Amino acid sequence: MEIEGVGRAPIQAARRNPFISFFLSFITPGLGQLYNGQPKKGMLCLLAGYALTVGVARICSGPARTFPGLAALILVTLALSLAISGEAFVTAARGKGGEPTRFNRWYVYLTAVLFGAFVAGPVILLPLKVAGIRLYRIASATMEPTLLAGEWVAGEIAPYRERKPVRGDVVIFPYRGDPSREFIKRVVVLEGETVAIAGGKVTVNGLPLAESWAIERSRPAIPAGGAAPDSMAATTVPPGSVFVLGDSRDISFDSRFYGPIETGRIRARALYVVWSKAPGRMGGAIF
């Protein structure tokens, strides 16, 4: 009687491409392990990856308000992602993965990638979201010299849930006429205060406002059309609102045109410059 399988070579696990394993796990933790035929390890890496990332982000949410803190948070997250991806790479390179399972299907990989991209969020960007930080690109020169066109800044999301704006805060908010457009301006006048502009000089409650950040220079007409006004009749800022101006007054489209903005519409407060063509500006706090 012949026993099936006796004397035959042992079945070898299907060899996987280590670079694909690395790439998949870098996109979504554990996906490379799944590709290697290790679904249980993949699920463990997925849960552990996101749990540790969220935990680290919550611990570092305070320090992330500074440039060194944000850099440390990103480095820790990157190290975690590389560890999981590296394990998938080594396993595939050594041919120690398991046999393909019913989970090794293209639609499973696609679902996992979409989950990581749109539901849980990319693991490398997830800590920013958890820490309440979002990156913004400066699209124009209306905040020069404080912020230069093309720079990226870190913004504190929903900064006024527990406190009120302070004069000098640089804030990001949607344009009332088109919510898809976001403006970045400086809070110059607070609720209940009366603002007036004469000859380009701002007064608050009848007193001149010292503005170290403001500059005036001759520039082409601003996008809204016409020149930025250098005079404005006295206006009292209503409760729950602020009056905002661009630092580069001659080209800024700001509260001189559309009035005070509601504090509840402010999406973020700019904290520091994350990237700039001028390296010396990177990490600089925004005042």
KAPEFEN-V924183 format. One record per pair of residues at least 24 apart in sequence whose ideal C-beta (glycine too) atoms are under 10 Angstrom apart, sorted by the first residue. I is the first residue (numbers start at 1). J is the second residue. D is the distance in Angstrom with one decimal. If there is no record, write none. Layout:
I:J:D  I:J:D
This chain:
11:99:7.7  12:95:7.6  12:99:9.2  13:37:6.3  13:38:9.9  13:95:6.6  13:96:7.3  13:97:5.4  13:98:5.7  13:99:5.5  13:100:8.7  14:95:8.9  14:97:7.3  14:98:8.6  14:99:6.4  14:100:5.6  14:104:8.9  15:92:7.6  15:93:9.3  15:94:9.7  15:95:5.1  15:96:9.9  15:97:7.7  16:88:8.8  16:89:9.8  16:91:8.1  16:92:4.2  16:93:8.9  16:95:8.0  16:96:9.7  16:97:5.3  16:98:9.8  16:100:9.0  16:104:9.5  17:89:9.7  17:92:6.5  17:93:9.3  18:86:9.9  18:88:7.8  18:89:4.5  18:90:7.5  18:91:8.0  18:92:3.9  18:93:4.1  18:94:8.7  18:95:9.6  18:97:9.8  19:89:7.3  19:92:8.3  19:93:9.2  20:88:9.1  20:89:9.4  20:92:7.7  20:109:9.8  21:85:7.9  21:86:9.8  21:87:9.0  21:88:4.0  21:89:5.5  21:90:8.9  21:91:7.0  21:92:4.1  21:93:8.4  21:97:8.1  22:82:9.0  22:84:9.6  22:85:4.7  22:86:7.2  22:87:9.4  22:88:5.9  22:89:4.1  22:90:9.3  22:92:8.0  22:93:9.4  23:85:7.8  23:88:9.1  23:89:9.2  24:85:8.3  24:88:7.1  24:109:6.8  24:112:8.1  24:113:8.0  25:49:8.6  25:81:7.9  25:82:9.4  25:83:9.7  25:84:5.2  25:85:4.2  25:86:8.5  25:87:7.8  25:88:4.3  25:89:8.1  25:123:9.6  26:78:9.8  26:81:6.0  26:82:7.7  26:84:8.1  26:85:4.4  26:86:9.5  26:88:8.8  26:89:9.6  26:122:9.7  26:123:8.4  26:124:8.4  27:81:9.4  27:85:9.0  27:109:9.4  27:112:8.3  27:113:5.7  27:116:6.1  27:117:7.8  27:122:7.6  27:123:8.4  27:124:9.5  28:81:10.0  28:84:9.8  28:109:8.8  28:111:9.8  28:112:5.0  28:113:5.8  28:114:9.1  28:115:6.9  28:116:3.5  28:117:8.0  28:120:8.2  28:122:8.4  28:123:7.4  29:53:8.3  29:80:8.2  29:81:6.9  29:83:9.7  29:84:4.9  29:85:8.2  29:88:9.4  29:112:9.6  29:116:7.8  29:120:9.3  29:123:5.8  30:84:7.0  30:87:10.0  30:88:8.3  30:112:8.0  30:116:9.6  31:84:9.5  31:85:9.5  31:88:8.2  31:108:9.0  31:109:6.6  31:112:4.9  31:113:7.1  31:115:9.6  31:116:7.7  32:84:7.6  32:85:6.2  32:86:9.5  32:87:8.1  32:88:3.0  32:89:7.3  32:91:8.2  32:92:7.5  32:97:9.7  33:84:8.0  33:85:9.8  33:87:7.4  33:88:5.3  33:91:7.3  33:92:9.4  33:97:8.3  33:98:9.7  34:88:9.0  34:97:10.0  34:101:8.4  34:103:5.8  34:104:7.2  34:108:7.3  34:109:7.7  34:112:7.2  35:88:7.4  35:91:9.9  35:92:7.8  35:97:8.1  35:100:9.2  35:103:9.3  35:104:6.8  35:108:9.5  35:109:7.2  35:112:9.8  36:87:9.5  36:88:6.1  36:89:9.6  36:91:5.2  36:92:5.4  36:95:9.7  36:96:8.1  36:97:3.4  36:98:7.0  36:100:9.5  36:104:9.2  37:91:9.3  37:92:9.6  37:96:9.7  37:97:4.5  37:98:3.4  37:99:5.5  37:100:5.5  37:101:6.1  37:103:8.8  37:104:6.7  38:87:9.9  38:88:8.7  38:91:7.2  38:96:9.0  38:97:6.1  38:98:5.4  38:101:8.9  38:103:9.9  39:98:8.2  39:101:5.7  39:102:9.0  39:103:5.0  39:104:8.6  39:108:9.5  40:98:9.3  41:84:10.0  41:87:8.4  41:88:9.0  41:91:8.5  41:97:9.6  41:98:9.0  42:84:9.7  42:88:8.6  42:103:8.1  42:112:8.7  43:103:9.7  44:84:9.9  45:83:9.4  45:84:5.0  45:85:9.5  45:87:7.6  45:88:8.0  46:84:8.9  46:112:8.0  46:115:9.0  46:116:8.7  46:120:8.9  46:123:9.7  48:80:8.9  48:84:8.0  49:77:9.6  49:80:6.5  49:81:7.2  49:83:9.1  49:84:5.6  49:85:9.9  49:116:9.6  49:120:9.5  49:123:6.0  49:126:9.4  50:116:8.9  50:120:5.8  50:121:8.9  50:123:6.8  50:126:7.1  52:76:9.1  52:77:8.9  52:80:5.8  52:83:9.9  52:84:9.7  52:123:9.7  53:77:5.7  53:80:6.4  53:81:8.2  53:120:9.3  53:121:9.3  53:123:5.6  53:124:8.9  53:125:9.9  53:126:5.3  53:127:5.7  53:130:7.7  54:120:9.3  54:121:10.0  54:123:9.9  54:126:7.0  54:127:7.7  54:129:9.5  54:130:5.4  54:131:9.9  55:127:9.7  55:130:9.0  56:80:7.7  56:126:10.0  56:127:6.4  56:130:8.7  56:131:9.3  57:126:7.0  57:127:3.6  57:128:7.7  57:129:7.9  57:130:3.6  57:131:4.8  57:132:9.2  57:133:9.2  58:127:9.0  58:130:6.1  58:131:7.5  58:132:10.0  59:131:9.4  60:127:7.3  60:130:9.1  60:131:6.3  61:127:9.0  61:130:7.1  61:131:4.2  61:132:6.2  61:133:8.3  62:131:8.6  63:131:8.8  64:127:7.8  64:128:7.6  64:130:9.3  64:131:4.2  64:132:7.9  64:133:5.5  64:154:8.1  64:156:9.2  64:271:9.1  65:131:8.4  65:132:8.7  65:133:7.8  65:154:8.3  65:156:6.6  65:269:9.9  65:271:5.9  65:272:8.5  65:285:9.8  66:154:9.2  66:271:7.7  66:272:7.0  66:283:8.5  66:285:7.9  67:154:7.5  67:271:8.2  67:272:4.9  67:273:7.9  67:274:7.2  67:282:7.4  67:283:3.7  67:284:7.9  67:285:7.9  68:272:9.9  68:283:7.4  69:131:8.8  69:133:9.7  70:127:9.1  70:128:7.8  70:131:8.0  70:133:6.7  70:135:9.5  70:154:6.1  70:271:8.7  70:272:8.1  70:274:7.4  70:283:9.2  71:274:9.2  71:283:8.3  73:127:5.3  73:128:7.8  73:130:9.5  73:131:6.6  73:133:8.6  74:124:7.4  74:125:9.2  74:127:7.2  74:128:8.0  76:127:8.1  77:123:6.8  77:124:6.0  77:125:8.8  77:126:7.5  77:127:5.0  77:128:9.0  78:123:9.3  78:124:6.5  78:127:9.9  80:123:7.8  80:124:9.6  80:127:9.7  81:122:9.5  81:123:5.4  81:124:6.2  84:123:8.7  128:154:8.2  128:157:9.3  129:157:8.3  131:156:9.3  131:157:9.1  132:156:6.2  132:157:4.7  132:158:7.2  132:159:8.6  132:268:9.1  133:157:6.9  133:268:8.7  133:271:7.8  133:274:9.6  134:172:8.6  134:267:8.1  134:268:5.9  135:268:9.8  135:274:6.1  135:275:8.7  136:172:5.9  136:182:7.3  136:184:7.0  136:267:9.1  136:268:7.0  136:270:7.3  136:274:9.1  137:182:9.9  137:184:9.9  137:274:9.7  137:275:9.0  138:184:6.7  138:270:9.1  138:273:9.0  138:276:9.3  139:181:9.4  139:182:8.8  139:183:9.5  139:184:8.6  140:183:9.2  140:184:8.9  140:222:9.3  140:223:8.3  140:246:8.8  140:248:8.8  140:251:7.8  140:252:8.8  140:253:9.1  141:219:8.1  141:246:9.1  141:247:9.6  141:248:5.9  141:251:6.6  141:252:9.2  142:183:8.2  142:184:7.9  142:185:7.7  142:219:9.6  142:222:7.8  142:223:9.3  142:228:9.5  142:245:9.5  142:246:3.9  142:247:7.5  142:248:5.3  142:249:8.9  142:250:9.4  142:251:5.6  142:252:4.2  142:253:7.1  142:254:7.8  143:170:7.1  143:183:9.6  143:184:5.9  143:185:7.3  143:186:7.4  143:213:8.9  143:245:9.9  143:246:5.7  143:247:5.0  143:248:6.6  143:252:7.8  143:270:8.8  143:286:9.1  144:215:7.2  144:217:9.2  144:246:8.7  144:247:6.4  144:248:4.7  144:251:8.9  144:252:9.8  145:213:8.1  145:214:9.9  145:215:6.5  145:247:6.9  145:248:7.8  146:170:6.9  146:184:9.6  146:186:7.7  146:213:5.7  146:214:9.6  146:215:9.5  146:246:9.4  146:247:5.0  146:248:8.9  146:270:8.9  146:273:9.4  146:284:9.5  146:286:6.4  146:287:7.6  147:184:7.0  147:186:9.9  147:246:9.8  147:247:7.8  147:248:9.6  147:270:7.4  147:273:7.3  147:276:9.0  147:281:9.1  147:284:9.9  147:286:7.1  148:273:8.6  148:276:6.5  148:277:7.7  148:278:7.4  148:281:7.4  149:277:9.8  150:275:8.9  150:276:7.7  150:277:6.4  151:273:5.5  151:274:8.0  151:275:6.6  151:276:4.6  151:277:7.8  151:278:8.5  151:281:7.1  151:282:8.8  151:284:9.9  152:273:7.3  152:274:4.6  152:275:4.3  152:276:7.7  152:282:9.3  153:184:7.9  153:268:9.0  153:270:4.8  153:271:7.1  153:272:6.8  153:273:5.6  153:274:6.1  153:275:8.7  153:276:9.3  153:284:9.8  153:286:6.7  154:268:8.8  154:269:9.9  154:270:7.5  154:271:4.9  154:272:5.7  154:273:8.1  154:274:5.2  154:275:9.9  154:283:10.0  154:286:9.1  155:182:9.8  155:184:8.6  155:267:7.5  155:268:3.2  155:269:6.3  155:270:5.4  155:271:6.6  155:272:9.7  155:274:9.8  155:286:9.5  156:267:9.9  156:268:5.9  156:269:4.7  156:270:8.1  156:271:5.7  157:267:6.9  157:268:5.3  157:269:8.7  158:264:9.5  158:266:8.2  158:267:7.4  158:268:7.6  158:269:9.1  159:263:9.7  159:266:7.0  159:267:8.9  159:268:6.6  159:269:3.9  159:270:9.6  159:271:9.2  160:240:10.0  160:242:9.5  160:263:5.4  160:264:7.9  160:266:6.1  160:269:7.8  161:264:9.6  164:190:7.6  164:191:7.8  164:240:9.3  164:242:9.0  164:263:7.2  165:190:6.6  165:191:8.5  165:241:9.5  165:242:5.2  165:244:9.4  165:263:6.1  165:266:7.4  165:269:8.1  166:190:8.1  166:242:9.8  166:269:9.3  167:193:9.0  167:204:8.5  167:209:8.5  167:211:9.9  167:242:8.8  167:243:9.9  168:211:9.1  168:212:9.3  168:213:7.6  168:286:9.6  168:287:6.6  169:242:8.3  169:244:9.2  169:266:8.8  169:269:5.5  169:270:8.1  169:286:9.0  169:287:9.5  170:213:8.9  170:244:9.2  170:247:8.6  170:268:9.5  170:269:6.9  170:270:4.1  170:271:8.8  170:286:5.2  170:287:8.2  171:242:7.8  171:244:6.8  171:261:8.5  171:263:9.0  171:265:9.5  171:266:4.8  171:267:8.0  171:268:7.0  171:269:5.4  171:270:7.1  172:266:7.1  172:267:5.2  172:268:4.4  172:269:7.6  172:270:6.6  173:242:9.6  173:244:7.9  173:261:5.7  173:262:8.7  173:263:9.3  173:264:9.7  173:265:5.1  173:266:4.8  173:267:5.8  173:268:8.4  174:261:9.3  174:265:6.5  174:266:9.3  174:267:6.8  175:253:8.6  175:258:7.9  175:261:9.5  175:265:9.8  176:258:6.0  176:259:8.8  176:261:7.5  176:262:9.2  176:265:7.9  177:224:9.8  177:258:7.6  179:265:9.1  182:267:7.0  182:268:8.8  183:244:8.1  183:246:8.5  183:252:9.2  183:253:7.4  183:254:7.7  183:258:9.5  183:261:8.9  184:244:9.2  184:246:8.3  184:247:10.0  184:268:8.8  184:270:6.4  184:286:9.7  185:242:9.3  185:243:9.5  185:244:3.8  185:245:6.2  185:246:5.5  185:247:8.5  185:252:7.2  185:253:9.0  185:254:5.2  185:255:7.6  185:261:8.4  185:266:9.9  185:270:10.0  186:211:8.8  186:213:6.5  186:214:8.4  186:242:9.7  186:243:9.9  186:244:6.2  186:245:5.9  186:246:7.1  186:247:6.1  186:252:9.4  186:254:8.7  186:270:9.3  186:286:9.4  186:287:9.7  187:242:4.8  187:243:7.6  187:244:5.7  187:245:8.7  187:255:9.8  187:261:9.3  187:263:9.2  187:266:8.8  187:269:9.0  188:213:9.3  188:214:8.6  188:237:9.7  188:242:7.9  188:243:5.6  188:244:6.4  188:245:4.8  188:246:9.8  188:247:9.9  188:254:8.8  188:255:7.9  189:235:8.7  189:236:9.3  189:237:5.4  189:241:9.4  189:242:6.8  189:243:3.7  189:244:8.4  189:245:8.6  189:255:8.1  189:260:7.8  190:237:6.6  190:241:8.8  190:242:6.0  190:243:7.9  190:260:9.8  190:263:9.6  191:236:9.2  191:237:5.3  191:238:6.8  191:239:5.1  191:240:6.2  191:241:5.7  191:242:6.7  191:243:9.1  191:260:8.2  191:262:10.0  191:263:7.7  192:236:7.2  192:237:6.5  192:238:8.3  192:239:6.7  192:241:9.5  193:235:9.7  193:236:7.2  193:237:5.6  193:242:9.4  193:243:7.9  194:234:5.4  194:235:6.9  194:236:4.7  194:237:7.6  194:243:9.9  195:232:7.5  195:233:9.8  195:234:7.1  195:235:5.7  195:236:7.9  195:237:6.6  195:243:5.3  195:245:9.4  195:255:8.4  195:256:9.7  195:260:8.8  196:231:8.5  196:232:6.3  196:233:6.6  196:234:4.1  196:235:7.2  197:229:7.2  197:230:6.7  197:231:5.6  197:232:4.1  197:233:8.6  197:234:9.2  197:235:9.4  197:245:9.0  197:249:9.3  197:256:7.1  198:230:8.0  198:231:5.5  198:232:8.1  198:233:9.6  198:234:9.8  199:230:6.0  199:231:6.8  200:228:9.1  200:229:9.1  200:230:4.1  200:231:7.9  200:249:6.5  200:250:8.7  201:230:8.5  201:231:9.4  202:232:8.9  202:243:9.1  202:245:7.5  202:249:9.3  203:234:8.3  204:237:9.5  204:243:9.1  205:234:9.6  205:236:9.5  206:234:8.5  211:245:8.6  211:247:8.5  211:249:9.3  212:247:9.9  212:287:8.6  213:245:9.4  213:246:9.9  213:247:4.9  213:248:9.8  213:286:9.9  213:287:7.4  214:245:7.3  214:246:8.7  214:247:5.6  214:248:8.2  214:249:5.8  214:252:9.7  215:246:9.8  215:247:6.4  215:248:5.9  215:249:7.0  215:250:8.4  216:248:8.1  216:249:5.0  216:250:5.5  216:251:9.8  217:248:7.2  217:249:8.5  217:250:5.6  217:251:8.4  218:250:6.5  218:251:9.6  219:248:7.6  219:249:9.6  219:250:4.9  219:251:4.4  219:252:9.7  220:250:9.3  220:251:7.4  221:250:9.6  221:251:8.2  222:246:9.1  222:248:9.8  222:250:7.9  222:251:5.0  222:252:6.7  222:253:5.1  222:254:9.3  222:257:8.6  223:251:8.7  223:253:6.0  224:252:9.8  224:253:4.7  224:254:9.8  224:256:10.0  224:257:5.8  224:258:8.8  225:253:9.5  225:257:9.8  226:257:9.1  227:251:9.2  228:252:6.0  228:253:7.8  228:254:8.1  228:256:6.6  228:257:8.2  229:256:5.4  229:257:8.1  230:256:9.2  231:256:9.5  232:256:5.7  235:259:7.7  235:260:7.8  236:260:9.2  237:261:9.7  238:262:8.7  239:263:9.4  240:264:6.9  241:265:9.2  242:266:7.9
